[in-house]
Amino acid sequence: MAVLVECPRCRRRNSGSVVKCRGCGLNLREAKHKNYWIEFYFKGRRVRERIGPNRQLAETVLAKRRVEIKEGKFLDKKKAPPKIKFKDFVERKYIPWVKRHNKAADRKIRLLRTLIAHFGDYYLADITNWHIEQYRHDRENMRRPVLPSKTLPSIG
């Protein structure tokens, strides 16, 4: 368990007792805008937390984490991924990225629309390998390919 200091120039995390940054050689004692991190192990895994510009606060938080781990009260809190549907992600984020970074963007967008037809209402975090294998199985057993929803002929 240790307190680390982050170099403001190269962002390398150094031991709290180091005077010069091991990455760029900056004098960390005189440097401004440095941040402190704490590092500890929980269930055999290294955990790092950014604390901020106050060393005393970092030492206090580290001591608190030690007590929480020994008492069995430390909860490894992870941020939940944002809830976004596959359809929204593809249309808002991924298609604009594909248009900027690919020469064959039209073909890839057509392929994405077929995926939207199948996975559109699923949340990204809920799509599993089982869903993908089910999609592959459905595609192999169809006589004609799945068409994107925007190109389906209207009936009536």
MODELLER restraints for C-alpha pairs under 7 A, 6 or more apart:
rsr = mdl.restraints
at = mdl.atoms
rsr.add(forms.Gaussian(group=physical.xy_distance, feature=features.Distance(at['CA:1:A'], at['CA:39:A']), mean=5.46, stdev=0.5))
rsr.add(forms.Gaussian(group=physical.xy_distance, feature=features.Distance(at['CA:1:A'], at['CA:40:A']), mean=4.34, stdev=0.5))
rsr.add(forms.Gaussian(group=physical.xy_distance, feature=features.Distance(at['CA:2:A'], at['CA:38:A']), mean=5.81, stdev=0.5))
rsr.add(forms.Gaussian(group=physical.xy_distance, feature=features.Distance(at['CA:2:A'], at['CA:39:A']), mean=5.26, stdev=0.5))
rsr.add(forms.Gaussian(group=physical.xy_distance, feature=features.Distance(at['CA:2:A'], at['CA:40:A']), mean=6.65, stdev=0.5))
rsr.add(forms.Gaussian(group=physical.xy_distance, feature=features.Distance(at['CA:3:A'], at['CA:15:A']), mean=6.66, stdev=0.5))
rsr.add(forms.Gaussian(group=physical.xy_distance, feature=features.Distance(at['CA:3:A'], at['CA:16:A']), mean=5.45, stdev=0.5))
rsr.add(forms.Gaussian(group=physical.xy_distance, feature=features.Distance(at['CA:3:A'], at['CA:36:A']), mean=6.88, stdev=0.5))
rsr.add(forms.Gaussian(group=physical.xy_distance, feature=features.Distance(at['CA:3:A'], at['CA:37:A']), mean=5.82, stdev=0.5))
rsr.add(forms.Gaussian(group=physical.xy_distance, feature=features.Distance(at['CA:3:A'], at['CA:38:A']), mean=4.61, stdev=0.5))
rsr.add(forms.Gaussian(group=physical.xy_distance, feature=features.Distance(at['CA:3:A'], at['CA:39:A']), mean=6.37, stdev=0.5))
rsr.add(forms.Gaussian(group=physical.xy_distance, feature=features.Distance(at['CA:3:A'], at['CA:58:A']), mean=6.70, stdev=0.5))
rsr.add(forms.Gaussian(group=physical.xy_distance, feature=features.Distance(at['CA:3:A'], at['CA:59:A']), mean=6.65, stdev=0.5))
rsr.add(forms.Gaussian(group=physical.xy_distance, feature=features.Distance(at['CA:4:A'], at['CA:13:A']), mean=5.90, stdev=0.5))
rsr.add(forms.Gaussian(group=physical.xy_distance, feature=features.Distance(at['CA:4:A'], at['CA:14:A']), mean=5.42, stdev=0.5))
rsr.add(forms.Gaussian(group=physical.xy_distance, feature=features.Distance(at['CA:4:A'], at['CA:15:A']), mean=4.71, stdev=0.5))
rsr.add(forms.Gaussian(group=physical.xy_distance, feature=features.Distance(at['CA:4:A'], at['CA:16:A']), mean=4.74, stdev=0.5))
rsr.add(forms.Gaussian(group=physical.xy_distance, feature=features.Distance(at['CA:4:A'], at['CA:36:A']), mean=5.61, stdev=0.5))
rsr.add(forms.Gaussian(group=physical.xy_distance, feature=features.Distance(at['CA:4:A'], at['CA:37:A']), mean=4.92, stdev=0.5))
rsr.add(forms.Gaussian(group=physical.xy_distance, feature=features.Distance(at['CA:4:A'], at['CA:38:A']), mean=5.88, stdev=0.5))
rsr.add(forms.Gaussian(group=physical.xy_distance, feature=features.Distance(at['CA:5:A'], at['CA:13:A']), mean=5.49, stdev=0.5))
rsr.add(forms.Gaussian(group=physical.xy_distance, feature=features.Distance(at['CA:5:A'], at['CA:14:A']), mean=5.28, stdev=0.5))
rsr.add(forms.Gaussian(group=physical.xy_distance, feature=features.Distance(at['CA:5:A'], at['CA:15:A']), mean=6.22, stdev=0.5))
rsr.add(forms.Gaussian(group=physical.xy_distance, feature=features.Distance(at['CA:5:A'], at['CA:16:A']), mean=5.38, stdev=0.5))
rsr.add(forms.Gaussian(group=physical.xy_distance, feature=features.Distance(at['CA:5:A'], at['CA:34:A']), mean=6.88, stdev=0.5))
rsr.add(forms.Gaussian(group=physical.xy_distance, feature=features.Distance(at['CA:5:A'], at['CA:35:A']), mean=5.88, stdev=0.5))
rsr.add(forms.Gaussian(group=physical.xy_distance, feature=features.Distance(at['CA:5:A'], at['CA:36:A']), mean=4.55, stdev=0.5))
rsr.add(forms.Gaussian(group=physical.xy_distance, feature=features.Distance(at['CA:5:A'], at['CA:37:A']), mean=6.17, stdev=0.5))
rsr.add(forms.Gaussian(group=physical.xy_distance, feature=features.Distance(at['CA:6:A'], at['CA:12:A']), mean=5.50, stdev=0.5))
rsr.add(forms.Gaussian(group=physical.xy_distance, feature=features.Distance(at['CA:6:A'], at['CA:13:A']), mean=4.27, stdev=0.5))
rsr.add(forms.Gaussian(group=physical.xy_distance, feature=features.Distance(at['CA:6:A'], at['CA:14:A']), mean=6.15, stdev=0.5))
rsr.add(forms.Gaussian(group=physical.xy_distance, feature=features.Distance(at['CA:6:A'], at['CA:34:A']), mean=5.77, stdev=0.5))
rsr.add(forms.Gaussian(group=physical.xy_distance, feature=features.Distance(at['CA:6:A'], at['CA:35:A']), mean=5.19, stdev=0.5))
rsr.add(forms.Gaussian(group=physical.xy_distance, feature=features.Distance(at['CA:6:A'], at['CA:36:A']), mean=5.98, stdev=0.5))
rsr.add(forms.Gaussian(group=physical.xy_distance, feature=features.Distance(at['CA:7:A'], at['CA:13:A']), mean=6.39, stdev=0.5))
rsr.add(forms.Gaussian(group=physical.xy_distance, feature=features.Distance(at['CA:7:A'], at['CA:21:A']), mean=6.49, stdev=0.5))
rsr.add(forms.Gaussian(group=physical.xy_distance, feature=features.Distance(at['CA:7:A'], at['CA:28:A']), mean=6.81, stdev=0.5))
rsr.add(forms.Gaussian(group=physical.xy_distance, feature=features.Distance(at['CA:7:A'], at['CA:34:A']), mean=5.87, stdev=0.5))
rsr.add(forms.Gaussian(group=physical.xy_distance, feature=features.Distance(at['CA:8:A'], at['CA:33:A']), mean=6.09, stdev=0.5))
rsr.add(forms.Gaussian(group=physical.xy_distance, feature=features.Distance(at['CA:8:A'], at['CA:34:A']), mean=5.12, stdev=0.5))
rsr.add(forms.Gaussian(group=physical.xy_distance, feature=features.Distance(at['CA:10:A'], at['CA:23:A']), mean=6.77, stdev=0.5))
rsr.add(forms.Gaussian(group=physical.xy_distance, feature=features.Distance(at['CA:10:A'], at['CA:24:A']), mean=6.55, stdev=0.5))
rsr.add(forms.Gaussian(group=physical.xy_distance, feature=features.Distance(at['CA:12:A'], at['CA:23:A']), mean=6.35, stdev=0.5))
rsr.add(forms.Gaussian(group=physical.xy_distance, feature=features.Distance(at['CA:14:A'], at['CA:21:A']), mean=6.56, stdev=0.5))
rsr.add(forms.Gaussian(group=physical.xy_distance, feature=features.Distance(at['CA:19:A'], at['CA:27:A']), mean=5.91, stdev=0.5))
rsr.add(forms.Gaussian(group=physical.xy_distance, feature=features.Distance(at['CA:19:A'], at['CA:28:A']), mean=5.57, stdev=0.5))
rsr.add(forms.Gaussian(group=physical.xy_distance, feature=features.Distance(at['CA:19:A'], at['CA:29:A']), mean=6.16, stdev=0.5))
rsr.add(forms.Gaussian(group=physical.xy_distance, feature=features.Distance(at['CA:20:A'], at['CA:26:A']), mean=5.36, stdev=0.5))
rsr.add(forms.Gaussian(group=physical.xy_distance, feature=features.Distance(at['CA:20:A'], at['CA:27:A']), mean=4.50, stdev=0.5))
rsr.add(forms.Gaussian(group=physical.xy_distance, feature=features.Distance(at['CA:20:A'], at['CA:28:A']), mean=5.53, stdev=0.5))
rsr.add(forms.Gaussian(group=physical.xy_distance, feature=features.Distance(at['CA:21:A'], at['CA:27:A']), mean=6.49, stdev=0.5))
rsr.add(forms.Gaussian(group=physical.xy_distance, feature=features.Distance(at['CA:21:A'], at['CA:28:A']), mean=6.37, stdev=0.5))
rsr.add(forms.Gaussian(group=physical.xy_distance, feature=features.Distance(at['CA:33:A'], at['CA:53:A']), mean=6.89, stdev=0.5))
rsr.add(forms.Gaussian(group=physical.xy_distance, feature=features.Distance(at['CA:34:A'], at['CA:53:A']), mean=5.92, stdev=0.5))
rsr.add(forms.Gaussian(group=physical.xy_distance, feature=features.Distance(at['CA:35:A'], at['CA:52:A']), mean=4.91, stdev=0.5))
rsr.add(forms.Gaussian(group=physical.xy_distance, feature=features.Distance(at['CA:35:A'], at['CA:53:A']), mean=4.47, stdev=0.5))
rsr.add(forms.Gaussian(group=physical.xy_distance, feature=features.Distance(at['CA:36:A'], at['CA:50:A']), mean=6.34, stdev=0.5))
rsr.add(forms.Gaussian(group=physical.xy_distance, feature=features.Distance(at['CA:36:A'], at['CA:51:A']), mean=5.65, stdev=0.5))
rsr.add(forms.Gaussian(group=physical.xy_distance, feature=features.Distance(at['CA:36:A'], at['CA:52:A']), mean=5.36, stdev=0.5))
rsr.add(forms.Gaussian(group=physical.xy_distance, feature=features.Distance(at['CA:36:A'], at['CA:53:A']), mean=5.83, stdev=0.5))
rsr.add(forms.Gaussian(group=physical.xy_distance, feature=features.Distance(at['CA:36:A'], at['CA:54:A']), mean=6.79, stdev=0.5))
rsr.add(forms.Gaussian(group=physical.xy_distance, feature=features.Distance(at['CA:36:A'], at['CA:55:A']), mean=6.19, stdev=0.5))
rsr.add(forms.Gaussian(group=physical.xy_distance, feature=features.Distance(at['CA:36:A'], at['CA:58:A']), mean=6.41, stdev=0.5))
rsr.add(forms.Gaussian(group=physical.xy_distance, feature=features.Distance(at['CA:37:A'], at['CA:48:A']), mean=6.69, stdev=0.5))
rsr.add(forms.Gaussian(group=physical.xy_distance, feature=features.Distance(at['CA:37:A'], at['CA:49:A']), mean=5.53, stdev=0.5))
rsr.add(forms.Gaussian(group=physical.xy_distance, feature=features.Distance(at['CA:37:A'], at['CA:50:A']), mean=4.45, stdev=0.5))
rsr.add(forms.Gaussian(group=physical.xy_distance, feature=features.Distance(at['CA:37:A'], at['CA:51:A']), mean=5.37, stdev=0.5))
rsr.add(forms.Gaussian(group=physical.xy_distance, feature=features.Distance(at['CA:37:A'], at['CA:58:A']), mean=6.68, stdev=0.5))
rsr.add(forms.Gaussian(group=physical.xy_distance, feature=features.Distance(at['CA:38:A'], at['CA:48:A']), mean=5.64, stdev=0.5))
rsr.add(forms.Gaussian(group=physical.xy_distance, feature=features.Distance(at['CA:38:A'], at['CA:49:A']), mean=5.41, stdev=0.5))
rsr.add(forms.Gaussian(group=physical.xy_distance, feature=features.Distance(at['CA:38:A'], at['CA:50:A']), mean=6.65, stdev=0.5))
rsr.add(forms.Gaussian(group=physical.xy_distance, feature=features.Distance(at['CA:38:A'], at['CA:58:A']), mean=6.40, stdev=0.5))
rsr.add(forms.Gaussian(group=physical.xy_distance, feature=features.Distance(at['CA:38:A'], at['CA:62:A']), mean=6.18, stdev=0.5))
rsr.add(forms.Gaussian(group=physical.xy_distance, feature=features.Distance(at['CA:39:A'], at['CA:46:A']), mean=6.96, stdev=0.5))
rsr.add(forms.Gaussian(group=physical.xy_distance, feature=features.Distance(at['CA:39:A'], at['CA:47:A']), mean=5.69, stdev=0.5))
rsr.add(forms.Gaussian(group=physical.xy_distance, feature=features.Distance(at['CA:39:A'], at['CA:48:A']), mean=4.51, stdev=0.5))
rsr.add(forms.Gaussian(group=physical.xy_distance, feature=features.Distance(at['CA:39:A'], at['CA:49:A']), mean=6.68, stdev=0.5))
rsr.add(forms.Gaussian(group=physical.xy_distance, feature=features.Distance(at['CA:40:A'], at['CA:46:A']), mean=5.79, stdev=0.5))
rsr.add(forms.Gaussian(group=physical.xy_distance, feature=features.Distance(at['CA:40:A'], at['CA:47:A']), mean=5.40, stdev=0.5))
rsr.add(forms.Gaussian(group=physical.xy_distance, feature=features.Distance(at['CA:40:A'], at['CA:48:A']), mean=6.65, stdev=0.5))
rsr.add(forms.Gaussian(group=physical.xy_distance, feature=features.Distance(at['CA:41:A'], at['CA:47:A']), mean=5.76, stdev=0.5))
rsr.add(forms.Gaussian(group=physical.xy_distance, feature=features.Distance(at['CA:51:A'], at['CA:58:A']), mean=5.79, stdev=0.5))
rsr.add(forms.Gaussian(group=physical.xy_distance, feature=features.Distance(at['CA:65:A'], at['CA:74:A']), mean=7.00, stdev=0.5))
rsr.add(forms.Gaussian(group=physical.xy_distance, feature=features.Distance(at['CA:68:A'], at['CA:74:A']), mean=4.78, stdev=0.5))
rsr.add(forms.Gaussian(group=physical.xy_distance, feature=features.Distance(at['CA:83:A'], at['CA:123:A']), mean=6.41, stdev=0.5))
rsr.add(forms.Gaussian(group=physical.xy_distance, feature=features.Distance(at['CA:84:A'], at['CA:123:A']), mean=5.50, stdev=0.5))
rsr.add(forms.Gaussian(group=physical.xy_distance, feature=features.Distance(at['CA:84:A'], at['CA:124:A']), mean=6.18, stdev=0.5))
rsr.add(forms.Gaussian(group=physical.xy_distance, feature=features.Distance(at['CA:85:A'], at['CA:120:A']), mean=6.73, stdev=0.5))
rsr.add(forms.Gaussian(group=physical.xy_distance, feature=features.Distance(at['CA:85:A'], at['CA:121:A']), mean=6.02, stdev=0.5))
rsr.add(forms.Gaussian(group=physical.xy_distance, feature=features.Distance(at['CA:85:A'], at['CA:122:A']), mean=5.57, stdev=0.5))
rsr.add(forms.Gaussian(group=physical.xy_distance, feature=features.Distance(at['CA:85:A'], at['CA:123:A']), mean=4.09, stdev=0.5))
rsr.add(forms.Gaussian(group=physical.xy_distance, feature=features.Distance(at['CA:85:A'], at['CA:124:A']), mean=5.71, stdev=0.5))
rsr.add(forms.Gaussian(group=physical.xy_distance, feature=features.Distance(at['CA:86:A'], at['CA:119:A']), mean=6.34, stdev=0.5))
rsr.add(forms.Gaussian(group=physical.xy_distance, feature=features.Distance(at['CA:86:A'], at['CA:120:A']), mean=5.16, stdev=0.5))
rsr.add(forms.Gaussian(group=physical.xy_distance, feature=features.Distance(at['CA:86:A'], at['CA:121:A']), mean=6.57, stdev=0.5))
rsr.add(forms.Gaussian(group=physical.xy_distance, feature=features.Distance(at['CA:86:A'], at['CA:122:A']), mean=5.90, stdev=0.5))
rsr.add(forms.Gaussian(group=physical.xy_distance, feature=features.Distance(at['CA:86:A'], at['CA:123:A']), mean=5.68, stdev=0.5))
rsr.add(forms.Gaussian(group=physical.xy_distance, feature=features.Distance(at['CA:86:A'], at['CA:124:A']), mean=5.32, stdev=0.5))
rsr.add(forms.Gaussian(group=physical.xy_distance, feature=features.Distance(at['CA:87:A'], at['CA:116:A']), mean=5.58, stdev=0.5))
rsr.add(forms.Gaussian(group=physical.xy_distance, feature=features.Distance(at['CA:87:A'], at['CA:120:A']), mean=4.33, stdev=0.5))
rsr.add(forms.Gaussian(group=physical.xy_distance, feature=features.Distance(at['CA:87:A'], at['CA:121:A']), mean=6.62, stdev=0.5))
rsr.add(forms.Gaussian(group=physical.xy_distance, feature=features.Distance(at['CA:95:A'], at['CA:109:A']), mean=6.67, stdev=0.5))
rsr.add(forms.Gaussian(group=physical.xy_distance, feature=features.Distance(at['CA:98:A'], at['CA:105:A']), mean=5.93, stdev=0.5))
rsr.add(forms.Gaussian(group=physical.xy_distance, feature=features.Distance(at['CA:99:A'], at['CA:105:A']), mean=5.40, stdev=0.5))
rsr.add(forms.Gaussian(group=physical.xy_distance, feature=features.Distance(at['CA:113:A'], at['CA:148:A']), mean=4.98, stdev=0.5))
rsr.add(forms.Gaussian(group=physical.xy_distance, feature=features.Distance(at['CA:114:A'], at['CA:146:A']), mean=6.32, stdev=0.5))
rsr.add(forms.Gaussian(group=physical.xy_distance, feature=features.Distance(at['CA:114:A'], at['CA:147:A']), mean=5.84, stdev=0.5))
rsr.add(forms.Gaussian(group=physical.xy_distance, feature=features.Distance(at['CA:114:A'], at['CA:148:A']), mean=4.51, stdev=0.5))
rsr.add(forms.Gaussian(group=physical.xy_distance, feature=features.Distance(at['CA:117:A'], at['CA:148:A']), mean=5.91, stdev=0.5))
rsr.add(forms.Gaussian(group=physical.xy_distance, feature=features.Distance(at['CA:117:A'], at['CA:149:A']), mean=5.90, stdev=0.5))
rsr.add(forms.Gaussian(group=physical.xy_distance, feature=features.Distance(at['CA:139:A'], at['CA:145:A']), mean=6.80, stdev=0.5))
